[in-house]
């Protein structure tokens, strides 16, 4: 069991642990603007993010942790984002610590539907309560790097988010991030077709 590990903030690598990469083709349903998604996929399959996870400390009171690097970029007006997830054990909370870059954490409570967009950047901490879906969004021009710490019992449930997605999206408007309802953004996209 490793009790101390070197890591590289630039690459998101943790010595001795593999990185999982997610490309645009891995998140097709996450983005609302399907036309922009298809165009970007035709031009290539950009890397959206890399994650290194340490899940070897198991049992009551133990923690899992890891580092994520979310690339800058946009699909149409939508900023690059992670898939987002609930925890399989819904009461589990999580803490994200910003190391570099600028972004937001989208939070959506499973039962109340209450949504929040919390700034995540270097030297900030975001607390994700239990029963809350969470997604990281890079709103800057450089990689957004963050550290996550959660209960070893938490697990990940990507399926629930995959079925319903998030109610809110983060889009660029006049060069700045704007958080808006997904339904309103889809209506704007539909109106642009007319």
C-alpha positions in Angstrom: 0.0 0.0 0.0 1.4 3.3 -1.1 1.1 6.0 1.5 2.8 8.8 -0.5 2.9 9.2 -4.2 4.4 11.8 -6.6 2.1 13.3 -9.1 2.4 15.7 -12.1 -0.1 18.5 -12.2 0.7 19.3 -15.8 -0.2 15.8 -17.2 -2.4 14.6 -14.3 -0.3 11.5 -13.9 0.2 9.8 -10.6 3.4 7.7 -10.5 2.6 4.0 -11.0 -1.1 4.4 -11.9 -2.7 4.2 -15.3 -4.6 7.1 -16.7 -8.1 6.7 -18.2 -8.7 8.9 -21.3 -12.1 10.1 -22.5 -12.5 11.4 -26.0 -15.4 13.2 -27.6 -16.7 10.0 -29.0 -17.1 8.6 -25.5 -19.5 11.4 -24.5 -21.9 11.9 -27.5 -25.1 12.2 -25.4 -23.5 14.7 -23.0 -23.5 17.6 -25.4 -26.8 19.3 -26.4 -25.5 20.6 -29.8 -25.5 17.4 -31.8 -24.7 19.2 -35.1 -21.6 20.8 -33.6 -20.6 17.4 -32.1 -20.9 15.6 -35.5 -18.8 18.3 -37.1 -16.1 18.1 -34.5 -16.0 14.3 -34.7 -15.7 14.5 -38.5 -12.6 16.8 -37.9 -11.1 14.3 -35.4 -11.8 12.9 -32.0 -10.3 15.3 -29.5 -9.2 14.3 -26.0 -11.6 15.7 -23.5 -10.0 14.5 -20.2 -7.7 12.2 -18.4 -8.2 10.7 -14.9 -5.8 8.8 -12.6 -7.6 7.0 -9.8 -6.3 5.3 -6.7 -8.9 2.8 -5.5 -6.8 0.4 -3.5 -7.7 1.5 0.0 -10.9 -0.3 0.7 -13.0 -0.9 3.7 -14.8 1.1 6.4 -13.4 4.6 6.7 -11.0 4.4 3.7 -10.7 6.9 0.9 -10.3 6.7 -2.9 -8.7 9.7 -4.6 -7.5 10.8 -8.0 -6.5 13.6 -10.3 -8.4 14.8 -13.4 -7.2 17.0 -16.3 -10.0 18.4 -18.4 -8.8 20.0 -21.7 -10.0 23.4 -22.9 -12.3 23.5 -25.9 -15.8 23.7 -27.1 -18.4 21.7 -28.9 -20.2 24.6 -30.6 -20.9 26.9 -27.7 -20.7 24.2 -25.0 -17.5 24.0 -23.1 -15.7 20.6 -22.8 -16.9 18.7 -19.8 -16.7 15.3 -18.1 -19.4 12.7 -18.3 -20.6 13.4 -14.8 -21.9 10.9 -12.3 -23.8 10.1 -9.2 -22.2 7.8 -6.6 -23.4 4.3 -6.6 -23.8 4.6 -2.8 -25.9 7.8 -3.0 -25.1 9.2 0.5 -21.4 9.5 -0.3 -20.0 13.0 -0.6 -16.9 14.1 -2.5 -14.4 16.9 -2.3 -12.7 18.5 -5.4 -9.6 20.6 -5.0 -8.7 22.9 -7.9 -5.0 22.8 -8.8 -4.8 24.7 -12.1 -7.1 26.3 -14.7 -10.6 27.6 -14.5 -14.0 25.9 -14.6 -17.2 25.0 -12.9 -18.7 22.1 -11.1 -22.3 21.5 -12.1 -24.2 20.0 -9.2 -27.8 18.6 -9.5 -29.6 17.0 -6.5 -31.2 13.7 -7.5 -34.5 14.2 -5.6 -35.1 18.0 -5.4 -33.6 18.7 -8.9 -31.8 21.8 -7.3 -28.9 22.9 -9.5 -25.7 24.8 -8.7 -22.7 25.9 -10.8 -19.8 26.3 -8.4 -16.4 27.8 -9.5 -13.5 25.4 -9.6 -10.1 26.8 -10.1 -6.6 26.7 -8.6 -6.7 27.1 -4.8 -10.5 26.4 -4.5 -12.4 23.5 -2.9 -15.8 22.3 -4.0 -17.9 20.1 -1.7 -20.3 17.7 -3.5 -23.0 16.5 -1.1 -24.4 13.0 -1.3 -27.3 12.3 -3.7 -25.9 14.9 -6.1 -24.8 14.4 -9.7 -21.6 16.3 -10.5 -19.9 17.2 -13.7 -16.7 19.3 -14.3 -16.7 21.9 -17.0 -13.5 23.7 -18.3 -14.4 27.3 -19.0 -10.8 28.5 -19.5 -8.1 28.4 -22.1 -5.8 26.0 -20.3 -6.3 22.5 -18.8 -8.4 22.4 -15.7 -6.6 20.2 -13.2 -8.3 19.0 -10.0 -7.9 16.4 -7.2 -11.0 14.4 -6.0 -11.4 12.6 -2.7 -14.3 10.3 -1.8 -15.3 7.4 0.4 -14.0 4.0 -0.8 -17.7 2.9 -0.6 -18.9 5.6 -3.0 -18.6 3.9 -6.4 -19.7 5.6 -9.6 -23.0 5.5 -11.4 -22.7 7.0 -14.9 -25.8 5.3 -16.1 -28.3 7.5 -14.3 -26.7 10.6 -15.7 -26.5 9.0 -19.1 -30.3 8.4 -19.1 -31.4 11.9 -18.0 -28.3 14.1 -18.4 -27.9 17.4 -16.5 -30.7 20.0 -16.5 -28.1 22.8 -17.1 -25.4 23.4 -19.6 -22.5 25.8 -19.7 -22.1 27.7 -22.9 -20.0 30.6 -24.2 -21.8 33.9 -24.6 -19.8 36.9 -25.6 -16.6 35.1 -24.6 -17.8 34.3 -21.1 -19.4 31.2 -19.6 -23.2 31.3 -19.2 -25.1 28.6 -17.2 -28.5 28.0 -18.7 -31.2 25.4 -18.7 -30.6 22.6 -21.3 -34.2 23.0 -22.6 -33.6 26.7 -23.3 -30.4 26.0 -25.1 -32.0 23.3 -27.2 -34.8 25.8 -28.1 -32.1 28.3 -29.2 -30.4 25.7 -31.3 -33.8 24.8 -32.9 -34.6 28.4 -33.6 -31.2 28.8 -35.3 -32.2 26.1 -37.8 -35.2 28.1 -39.0 
